[in-house]
Amino acid sequence: MSTVQTVTGPIDSAELGRTLVHEHIFVLGEEYRQNYQDDWDEDEKIAAAVRDLDELKGLGIDTIFDPTVIGLGRYIPRIQKIAARTELNIVVATGLYTYNEIPFQFHYSGPGLLFDIPEPLVTLFTRDLTEGIADTGVRAAFLKCAIEEQGLTPGVERVMRAVGQTSAQTGAPITVHTNPHTQSGLVAQKVLAEEGVDLTKVVIGHSGDSTDLDYLMRLADAGSILGMDRFGLDVLLPFEDRITTIVELAHRGYADRMALAHDASCFIDWFDPEAKRAVTPKWNYRHISEDVLPTLRERGVTDEQITEMLVNVPRRYVE
């Protein structure tokens, strides 16, 4: 057992309980919101988020890991207000989300750049993990980076190596957004290993978008956790395919290297809310409890294997 940082303070890892490893609360561009989102009601959005999270708690989920970092609109004071009103544990991340370039704040400062200083990304990520995010006192518990279809661009590589260096120095685990169709999880494993990362402490996010068992087993055989974490996004891969992949991997002995989630949110400004509900009606926090777990059981996945994916794997990840 070990201590895990949540938004409301440290808890013992045994208190995490049933955990969804990749859920956002708000994905929200604050600059866009302040300039163009005229109908924003902060109190209403917070109340709606509390209702969603309380409903999830009522369905038997105890904890979510929220990998909303810079580039996705992380704003911890809002999350603190929500965490104070729900019994669900919320664990937050540090890192940077980009598919291409890094923000201009880092273009000219860093090793070998115009302002030649130690990697500022490592400095900031480490501070978030060890001291707290901004002046909130909330400490991040894991790291987040991304590699998409564009591949290992210079910006993506710089962020990934900074995340890897921070993990190697602090022991913090990592979640990587990947595109399984380009097998970018393997690229992430290579880069992170080069920086000294323990690959057993890495979630290869969005692995559940793939039915390529050979690819998924290669990732798992290297020690990483497969993020079967986009349930409800049937537009990317149908529900039945996602279920079949987990069933087969569990049958082959990989239940101890899979973790579950939806990659859902209480609010995301990437889509019109009504259009989002019409296209992805199951993309919400309830889907795993109401639909996925019963179907897995019907297909022969045991309660012990479900406990492994929902409880033991997330706990080992942060211990």
LINDAQUI-V455789 format. One record per pair of residues at least 24 apart in sequence whose ideal C-beta (glycine too) atoms are under 8 Angstrom apart, sorted by the first residue. I is the first residue (numbers start at 1). GAP is how many residues later the second one is. D is the distance in whole Angstrom. If there is no record, write none. Layout:
[[I	GAP	D] [I	GAP	D]]
//
This chain:
[[1	318	7] [2	316	8] [2	317	5] [4	87	7] [4	137	6] [4	314	5] [4	315	8] [5	86	7] [5	133	8] [5	134	4] [5	135	7] [5	136	4] [6	57	8] [6	77	7] [6	83	5] [6	84	6] [6	85	5] [6	135	7] [7	69	7] [7	72	6] [7	73	6] [7	76	4] [7	83	5] [7	84	8] [7	85	6] [7	131	5] [8	72	8] [8	75	5] [8	76	7] [8	81	8] [8	82	8] [11	78	7] [13	302	5] [13	305	6] [13	306	5] [14	301	7] [15	47	8] [15	74	7] [16	46	6] [16	47	5] [16	73	6] [16	295	7] [16	298	6] [16	299	5] [16	302	7] [17	44	8] [17	45	3] [17	46	6] [17	72	8] [17	294	7] [18	42	6] [18	43	5] [18	44	5] [18	45	7] [18	292	5] [18	293	6] [19	42	7] [19	43	7] [19	44	4] [19	45	7] [19	46	7] [19	240	8] [19	291	6] [19	292	7] [19	295	4] [19	296	7] [20	36	8] [20	41	6] [20	43	7] [20	44	5] [20	45	7] [20	209	8] [20	240	6] [20	241	4] [20	242	7] [20	265	8] [20	268	7] [20	290	8] [21	44	5] [21	154	7] [21	182	6] [21	204	8] [21	206	6] [21	208	6] [21	238	4] [21	239	7] [21	240	5] [21	292	8] [21	293	5] [21	296	7] [22	43	6] [22	45	6] [22	153	7] [22	181	7] [22	183	6] [22	205	6] [22	207	4] [22	237	8] [22	239	4] [22	240	8] [22	241	5] [23	41	4] [23	42	7] [23	43	6] [23	238	6] [23	239	6] [23	240	7] [23	241	6] [23	242	7] [23	262	7] [24	42	6] [24	43	7] [24	44	5] [24	48	7] [24	239	7] [24	240	7] [24	241	4] [24	242	8] [24	244	7] [25	24	6] [25	28	8] [25	39	8] [25	41	6] [25	43	7] [25	54	6] [25	57	6] [25	65	7] [25	240	6] [25	241	5] [25	242	8] [26	42	7] [26	47	6] [26	49	7] [26	52	7] [26	53	8] [26	239	7] [26	240	6] [26	241	5] [26	242	8] [27	41	6] [27	45	5] [27	46	6] [27	238	5] [27	240	7] [27	241	4] [27	242	7] [27	243	7] [28	45	4] [28	47	7] [28	239	6] [28	240	7] [28	241	5] [29	44	6] [29	240	6] [30	43	6] [30	45	6] [32	237	7] [33	236	7] [37	232	7] [42	36	8] [45	221	7] [45	222	6] [46	32	7] [46	35	6] [46	36	6] [46	39	8] [48	218	6] [48	219	8] [49	33	5] [49	217	4] [49	218	7] [50	32	6] [50	35	5] [50	36	5] [52	214	5] [52	232	8] [52	233	6] [53	29	7] [53	33	4] [53	35	5] [53	37	8] [53	213	8] [53	232	8] [54	32	5] [54	33	7] [54	34	7] [55	230	7] [55	231	7] [56	32	6] [56	229	4] [56	230	7] [56	233	8] [57	29	7] [57	30	5] [57	31	5] [59	226	8] [59	227	6] [59	230	4] [59	231	7] [60	229	6] [61	27	7] [61	224	8] [61	227	8] [61	228	7] [62	26	7] [62	27	6] [63	25	7] [63	26	4] [63	27	8] [63	28	6] [63	251	7] [64	24	7] [64	25	7] [64	26	6] [64	27	7] [64	197	8] [65	26	5] [65	28	7] [65	76	8] [65	77	7] [65	110	7] [65	196	8] [65	249	7] [66	24	6] [66	25	7] [66	26	5] [66	27	7] [67	26	5] [67	28	8] [67	75	7] [67	77	4] [67	108	5] [67	110	8] [67	138	8] [68	24	7] [68	25	7] [69	24	5] [69	25	6] [69	26	4] [69	27	6] [69	28	5] [69	75	5] [70	25	7] [70	26	5] [70	27	7] [70	33	7] [71	25	6] [71	26	3] [71	27	5] [71	32	7] [72	25	5] [73	196	8] [74	59	8] [76	57	5] [76	58	7] [76	60	5] [76	62	5] [77	59	6] [79	59	8] [80	56	6] [80	58	7] [91	50	5] [91	51	7] [91	227	7] [92	41	7] [92	46	7] [92	48	5] [92	49	7] [93	47	5] [93	48	7] [93	49	5] [93	50	6] [93	51	5] [93	82	7] [94	30	8] [94	31	5] [94	34	4] [94	35	6] [94	39	7] [94	46	4] [94	48	8] [94	49	6] [94	50	7] [95	30	6] [95	48	5] [95	49	4] [95	50	5] [95	64	7] [95	68	6] [96	25	7] [96	48	8] [96	49	7] [96	63	5] [96	66	8] [96	67	8] [97	47	7] [97	48	7] [97	49	5] [97	80	7] [98	48	6] [98	57	6] [98	58	6] [98	61	6] [99	47	6] [99	48	8] [99	49	4] [99	50	8] [99	51	5] [99	54	8] [99	57	7] [100	50	6] [100	53	5] [100	55	6] [100	56	7] [101	52	7] [101	53	8] [101	54	4] [102	53	4] [102	56	6] [102	57	6] [106	52	8] [110	48	8] [119	43	5] [119	46	7] [121	37	7] [121	38	7] [121	41	4] [121	42	8] [121	45	8] [122	40	5] [122	43	5] [122	44	5] [122	47	8] [125	37	7] [125	38	7] [125	41	4] [126	40	6] [126	43	7] [126	44	6] [129	37	7] [129	41	5] [129	43	5] [130	40	7] [140	32	8] [141	31	7] [141	32	8] [141	177	6] [142	30	6] [142	31	5] [142	32	7] [142	33	6] [142	175	8] [142	176	7] [143	24	6] [143	29	5] [143	30	7] [143	31	5] [143	32	7] [144	30	7] [144	31	5] [144	32	8] [144	33	7] [145	29	7] [145	31	6] [145	32	7] [145	43	8] [146	30	7] [146	31	4] [146	32	8] [147	29	7] [147	30	7] [147	31	6] [147	32	7] [147	37	4] [147	40	6] [147	41	5] [148	29	7] [148	30	8] [148	31	5] [148	36	7] [149	30	5] [149	32	8] [149	33	6] [149	35	8] [151	31	7] [151	33	7] [151	36	7] [152	35	6] [152	39	7] [157	34	7] [160	28	7] [160	31	5] [160	32	7] [161	30	6] [161	33	8] [161	34	6] [163	29	8] [164	27	7] [164	28	4] [164	30	7] [164	31	3] [164	32	7] [164	33	5] [165	30	5] [165	31	8] [167	25	7] [167	28	8] [167	30	5] [167	31	8] [167	34	7] [168	27	6] [168	28	4] [168	29	6] [171	30	8] [172	29	8] [173	28	4] [173	29	7] [173	30	7] [173	144	5] [173	145	6] [174	27	7] [174	28	5] [174	29	7] [175	27	8] [175	28	4] [175	30	5] [175	52	7] [176	26	7] [176	27	7] [176	28	6] [176	29	6] [177	28	5] [177	29	6] [178	26	6] [178	27	6] [178	28	6] [178	29	7] [179	27	7] [179	30	8] [180	26	6] [180	27	6] [180	29	5] [180	30	4] [180	32	7] [180	35	7] [180	36	8] [181	28	7] [181	29	7] [183	32	6] [185	30	8] [185	34	5] [185	39	7] [186	29	8] [186	32	7] [186	33	7] [189	30	7] [189	33	6] [189	35	6] [198	25	8] [199	24	4] [199	25	5] [200	24	7] [200	25	8] [200	116	8] [201	116	7] [203	24	5] [203	26	8] [203	56	6] [203	114	7] [205	24	6] [205	58	8] [206	24	6] [206	57	7] [208	29	7] [208	34	5] [208	37	7] [208	38	7] [209	24	8] [209	27	5] [209	28	5] [210	27	7] [210	35	7] [211	26	7] [211	30	5] [211	33	7] [211	34	5] [213	32	7] [213	35	6] [213	36	7] [213	39	8] [216	29	7] [216	33	7] [216	38	8] [217	32	8] [217	35	7] [217	37	7] [220	29	8] [220	34	5] [220	37	4] [220	38	8] [223	34	8] [224	33	7] [225	32	6] [225	33	7] [225	34	5] [225	88	6] [225	92	6] [226	28	7] [226	31	6] [226	32	5] [226	33	7] [227	32	6] [227	34	7] [228	30	5] [228	31	7] [228	32	6] [228	33	8] [228	81	8] [229	30	7] [229	31	7] [229	32	4] [229	33	7] [229	34	5] [230	31	8] [230	32	7] [230	33	5] [231	29	7] [231	30	7] [231	31	5] [231	51	8] [231	56	5] [231	57	6] [231	60	8] [231	61	5] [232	30	5] [232	32	6] [232	48	6] [232	50	4] [232	51	3] [232	52	6] [232	55	5] [233	29	8] [233	30	7] [233	47	6] [233	50	6] [234	46	7] [234	48	7] [235	44	6] [235	45	6] [239	43	7] [239	52	8] [243	49	7] [243	52	5] [243	53	7] [243	56	6] [244	55	8] [246	50	6] [246	55	7] [247	49	7] [247	52	5] [247	53	7] [247	54	6] [250	46	8] [250	51	5] [250	55	5] [251	49	7] [255	46	8] [255	50	4] [255	53	5] [255	54	6] [256	52	5] [256	56	7] [256	57	6] [257	56	7] [258	50	8] [258	51	5] [258	55	7] [259	50	6] [259	51	8] [259	54	5] [259	55	6] [259	58	7] [260	28	6] [260	32	7] [260	49	5] [260	50	6] [261	27	8] [262	25	6] [262	26	6]]
//
